[in-house]
Amino acid sequence: MKVTAAQAIVKSLQAEGVEVVFGYPGGVVLPLFDALYDAEGIRVVLTRHEQGAAHAADAYARVTGKPGVVIVTSGPGAANTVTGIANAYMDSVPLVVITGQVATHVLGTDAFQETDITGITIPITKHNYLADNAEDIPEIMAEAFHIATTGRPGPVLIDLPVDISRGELVFKYPERVNLPGYKPTVKGHAKQIKDAASWIAKARKPLLYVGGGVLASNAARELKELAELMQLPVVTTLMGKGAFPEDHHLFVGMPGMHGGKFTNYAITETDLLFGIGVRFDDRVTGKLATFATKAKIIHADIDPAEIGKNRSVDLPIVGDAKAVLTGIIAELRKMAAEPRTDAWMRVIDDWRTRYPFHYHQHEDTIMPQQVVERVRELTKDRPTVYCTEVGQNQMWSCQYLKIREPRTWCSSGGLGTMGFGLPAAIGAQLGRPDHLVIDIAGDGSIQMNSQELATAAINKLPVKVIILNNGYLGMVRQWQELFYEHRYSSSTLPQDCPD
């Protein structure tokens, strides 16, 4: 029995176990939305903007570990997903984005609502497809999900011309994909893993520098095992928050521009920095020539392009974080290695005591840090997912929340996308319906995608939004104070608009 390509996409989504799709319909994608109308097991969430759909799918993926799915129409619909796709690409989040497209016979003619979305998104997707044959749809779908979720995760886009979506085929979903040119290295080189274990065993001032790759590979348990086995202090990036419990004695905060003084002192003085699933980005390293100058560097990452890209390393390991950590733990146990970090931890504890995060309280003003601390206090005994917008609200959340479980923190890292938090909270709530979901926002960022309040209300999603309302684009204002002589150009937000 033959089905249309649109119906084949729905069957493919069902075969991949997709339960939620975020999107917005339009003319050329209506065959696909019509096929979704009576699709069993798939909930379609109509957002109020395509960017909101992409961010919601992104956060859904972050909290569940499953790929997020977005379906939108051509032209402006597809173009409106670009920021969300770029955000997912920068933060290594698995998305499958399906865009409608004009019919093949008018491609390239500037037809109504035509946009070359495959051309636009080449730099911000792991791969993209322009479907030109209905019979290829099952294979394209299987490949898209495989590419999005394996190796270094990321977004994949499928552009679907309307005439192709109506074409017919005999549906058979592939049991496996055949991509000879795409074979991510997972295991890690045995000698490099053995050397890493040896270096860790000998180090006096080691430091684990942990990023989102540990969460992507579901390696939080292995990370904790390694840290406790050798009593290794742990710092986590913005993307790595939740990979290690932040109420643990070995947790030493977030490094870099917005990190603690005590954290950055540890980076400066360490003699062995082991970066796992990180990319040595500029917000952490600052001036590379002065970053961790006393340390030997081990860098483990599943993406070989990241190793040595920003910071030269002494011991590279290409591989999945879970596999690499498992291998290192096995080697350390084999050599009966014992912790040697007592003196180092005493130094770190002294810094932590002397240089904590602090702020000045005012009698007539609620300080934003107080708000975040209060949120932390009120949620400490409840399963909670914390989302943020971007700006000072994000950094105060980083500094004053304590994330204890993997996949309970959603924040825009590499792209720094204002407007991320509210649609992210919606996606997170759908992914974790048993959790309290909170978006900590600024009065600037919340207005970027505030239309998604309607999505939350209509879908009866009990997300909580905490707005830190200081009447400014706070981080912009901060830079204007530091570098532009207090000239607050276009950074003031009247506090009575909106009410």
N, C-alpha and C positions, 0 to 999 in steps of 0.2 A: 504493500500500500504506500502510495506516494504522499508526501507532505510538502508544504511550502517551506522555503528557507527560513521564513519567520518562525514557523512552527518547529523547525529543526533547531533553531537557536533556543527556544523554550525547552525542548527535550534535552538539549545539551546542558542547559542550566540545571535541569532536574538531575541529569546524570552526574553532574559535579557536586550535587548536594546543596545547591544555592537555595537559601530560605528567604532572603530579603534582597530586593532590587530597589535602588533609588533612581528617580528619574523625572523627566518632564516630556510630555508628548508634543508632537508637531507633525505637519503634513506627511513628510516622507518616511517617518518612522511609525506611522499608524498601523501598517500591517503587523509589526512586531508587538505593539501595544494591544492590538486586537487579539493576537495569539496569547498574550498574557492574561486576557480578560477572564478566562476560565482555567488557567493553569493551576493544577493542584500543587500545594506545598510551597508556593512562591508568593510572598507578600510584596506588593508594589507600593512603595512609599513615594507619594507625590510631594516633592519639595516645592518651595516657592521661587527657586532660582536654580539654574544648573550648577553654579558654583557650590551652592548649598548641598546639592546631591553628591558632588564629588567629595566634599569634606565629610559628609555623613558616612559615605561608603568607606572613606579612609579610616575614620575612627572605628567604624564597625570592624574593619580588618585588624586594627591595632588591638582591640580588646578581646577579639575571638580567635585570632590567628588564622581566620579564613579569609579568602580574597573578597574584597568589596566589589560590588557590581553596580555600574551606572549605565542607564540607557537614556539617550537624549536625541533630539532631532538635529537636522543639518544646520549649516550657517551659524547664526548667532547662538543656537542651542549648543552646538559643538564647541564654538569658540568660548562660550561661557564656562566650559569645563577646564580650560587650559590652566588657570591658576591652581585648581585642585589637582590636576594631573602633575603639574610641576612640583607641587607640595609633596605629593606621594613619591615622586621620583627622588627628590632630595632626601626624603626620610626613609627611603627603601620600604615602601608599603605596597603590598600586592593589590592591584586594582585591575579589573577588566572593564573597559569603557567601550560601549557599543554606541556608535553615532549613526544616525540616518544620513543618507546622502542622496543627491538628485540622481535621476536615472542615468545609466551609463551613456546613452546616446547624446546627452547634453553636457556631460562632464567637460570642463574646460571652456565652456561658452559663457561663463558668468551668469548662469541660470539663477532663477529666484532662489534665494537662500542656499546658494552654493558656496562652500568654503573648502579649500584644500586642507582639511584637518590632518590628513596623514603627513603632508609637508610641514605643517605648522608644528606638529608634535614629535617629529623625528628626534630633536635633541632632548626631549623630556619623557620619552617612553623607552622601555627596554626593547620593544619591538612594536610595529604596527602593521595592519593589513588593510588593503582596499579590496574587498571581496568582488570578484568579477565572474564567479560561477557558483550557482546555487549548490551544486554537488560538492563543492569544497567546504561547505559550512561546518559539518561535523569535525573535520580535520582541523580547520582554523580554530574552532572553539576549544578543542582539546589542547592544541598547541598553545593557545593564549593562556589558558589556566596553568599549564605546565610551566611556561616561561615566567609568568607573574609570580609563582609561588616557590620556585626552586632557585638555587644559587643565591645571589643577592636579590631579594624580592623587589618588585617594582611594578609600575603600571604598563599594561598592554592595551592598545586601542584597535578596535575593529570598525572600519568604516563600511557601511552597508547601503549600497545604492537601492533605491526603492524597487526598481524592476527586478533586481536580484532577489530581494526579499520575497517577491511573489513567485519566483521560479520554483519548480518542483524537483524533488529528489526522493530516492528511497533512503530512509534514515537508518544509519548504523553508526553508533558512536565508537570511535577507535578505542581498543583496549589499552594501547600504548602509543606514544608518539615517537616518530623517527626524525630526530634533528641531529644529524651527524656533526654539525658545526657548533653545537651547543652542549657542552659537557662540563658543567661546573665541577671544580675540584672540591671534594667534601672531606676526605680523610686527613689530609695533612701529611707531610713527609716525615717518615719515622725517625730519621736522624735529627731533624730539626726539633721534633717534639722531645726527643731524648736530651738534646742540648739545652732546650728551654727548661726542662726539669732540673738539669744539673745547675744551670745558672740560678734558678730560684732557690735551690737548696743551699747555695753558697752565699747568696746576697745577704747583706747586713741591713740594708734599708730599702727593701723591695716595695713596689707599689703597683697594684692592679688598676689599670686605667680602662674603664669598661664603657662600651657604647651600645647602641641599639642592635648591633649584630647578635649580641647575647640573647636579647629578647626574641629576635626573629628566629633564632635556632632553638628556642625553648630550652636554653642552657642555664637558667637561673639556679637550678638545683646543683649542677656541676660547679658553677662559680662559687656558690656558698661552701661546697665541700672542699674545694681547693683553698679558699681563703681560710677556713677554719683548720684545715689540716696543717697548714704552714704558718698560720696566724699572720696572714698578709693583709695590710690595710687596703681598702678599696675606695676609689673615687669613680663616680659615674657622671657621664655627660648628660645634657638635657634629654637626649634620646635614650640614654641608658637608665633613666630613673625607673626604679621598680625592679631592676635586674638583681639588686642586692637590698635586703631590708635596711631601711634607713634608721631604724632604732637599734641596730646592731653596733656593738662597740667598735668593730673593725671598719665601719663606714666612716669615711672622712670627707664626705660632701661632694659638691660639684666644682670642678676646676675652671679656671679661665676668667674672662672679663667680669662675669657676674657671680663668680664663685667666692668662697670664703678665703680670708687671708691665710688661715691655717691650712686650707686645702692647697693653695698655691705654694706655700712654704714647703709642703710635703713633695710637691712636684719638683721644686727647685733643688731639694736636698737628696732626693732618692738616688740610689746607686744602680737600681734596676727598674726600669719602667716597662711593664708588660701591658701593651695595648691590645685589647680583644674586641673585635667588632667595632672599631673606631676609625675615624679618618683624619685625625690630627687637624681638625678644622681651625680656622683663624680665631674663632671666638674662644677657643681653649688655649691655643698656643701663643697668641699675640705675636710678638717678634720671634720668628723661628730660631734666630741665632742665639737667643737667650733662653730657650725653652729646654728644661731638663738637661742642662749642660753637663751635669755630674753623672749622668746615668748611661748605662748600656740600654739599648732599646730592643725589645722583642715586639714584633707586630704580627698578630694573627688576624687574618681577614679572609672571607670567602671570595672577595673581589681582588684579584691580583693587581688591578690598576690602582688600587688605593695604597699599596705597600710601596713606600719610598716616594710617593707622589708629592707630599708636603715636607716630610721629615725623613732624612736618611735613617736607616735602621741597621742594627748589628746582626739581628737574627730574624729573617722573614719566615712566616709560616702561612702558606695559602691553604685555607680549609675552613670548614664549618666550625663555628665556635664550640658547639656541643662535642663534636668529634675531637677537636684539638684539646679541649679541657679534660675530656675523658682520658685521652692518651697521656697527658701530662700527669694527671693524678695517678694513673697506673704506674708510670715510671718512678714517681716520687715514693710510692708505696714499695715498689720493688727494691729501691735503694735504701729503704728505711730512713728516709730523710726526716729530720726533726726541726721544729721552728727555731729561728734564731733572731726573733724580732722584738724581744722584750724591751730592750733599751730603746729601739726605734719607736715603739708604741708609746713609751713614756715621754719621748720628745714630742710626738704628735699630740698626745693628751695635754701636755703643757701648752702647746700652741693653741689647742682647741679651747682651753680655759682662759688664756690671755687674750685671744682675738675672736670672740664669738660674734655672730651677727647681732647688731643692736640698733635701736632707734630711740628717738626722744619722744616721750609721751606728752601730750598737751591736754590740759583740763577741758578745753572747749572744742577739741577736735578728735574724732575717731581716726587714728592712724591706720593706713591700709595694712600695715604689718599686723596690727591688732586684729583686723578682720580675718586675715588668713589664719592667724593663730587660733582665733575663736572657731573658725570652720574646722581646723584640725582637732580641736578639743571636742567639738560636738559630734564628730564622725569617727572618733578613735575606736569605738566599739562596733561600728557598722561597716559591712562590706561597701566600699565606696570607690567609684571611678571619678578621678579629678581631671577635668578638661580646663584649658586656659585659652584666652585670647593671646594676643601678642603685644608686648610692650612691658611697662613696669609691672603690670598685674602678673604677667608671666614669670618675671624674675622673683618677685616677692613670693609667689606660689612655690617656685623652686626652692627658695631659701627657707621658708617657714613651714611647708607641709612635710610630713614624713610618709613617704610611700613605702609600703611594706610588702606588697604583692606584685608580681609581674602583671603587665597588661592592665594596670589600673591608673595609668597616667597617659593623657592624650594632649600633646602640645606641638605646635608647628615649629620644627627645628631649623632645618637648613634654609628654607625659603622665608621663614618669619612672616607668615601670612596673617595680617589683621583680618578679623571676621571668621577665623577658623573655629573658634570655641563653641559657639552656639550650635551650628550644624553638627559639629563633632559630638557634642553632648547628645544630640538626637540619635546619631548613629551608635554611640556607645550605649545608650539606654535600650535600643533595640537589640544590641548584641549581648548586653548583660541586664536583662529585665529584672533580675533579682537583686541588683545593686542600686544604691543611691547614686545618682549622677549629678555632679555639680560643675558648672562652668564659672570659673572666676574670671571676670571681665573688667576691662576699663571702659570708661564712658565714650572713648573714641572708637575702640575696636568693636564694641557691641553693636554700633550703628552700621557697621559694614554689611552685616547679614541679618539684621534684626527682623526681616520679613519671615525668617524661619520660626519665629515664635508661633506663627499660624500653623506651621507643620507640627510643632510639638503639641499645640492645643487640640488640633483636629484628630491627631493620632493618640490623644490621651497619654502622652509621654510625660511623666512627672519630673522633668529635669528642673534643677534649681539653678538660678542665675544670680550670682553675687556681683554687683557692679561697684567697682571702686571709683567713685565719681569725684574727681579732683578738678574738673573744669578745664583740663588741658589734654593735649596729646603728650602724655607725661614724659615718655622717653625722648621724644623730639625736643620738648622743653628743656629736659636735663642737658642734652647736648648743646642747646642754644645758650644755656647758662655757662657751660664749661668752655665752649669754643667760639661763641658768637656774641659775647658781651651783653647777654641778657636781652637780645633783640628777638622777641617772641613772634617771629613772622609766621602767620597762618597756623599757630599751634594752640590758640585759645578756643575753648568750647564753652559757649554760654550755658550755665547750668540750668536755666529754665527752658531750654529748647533741645530735645523734647522734654516734656514734663515726665 
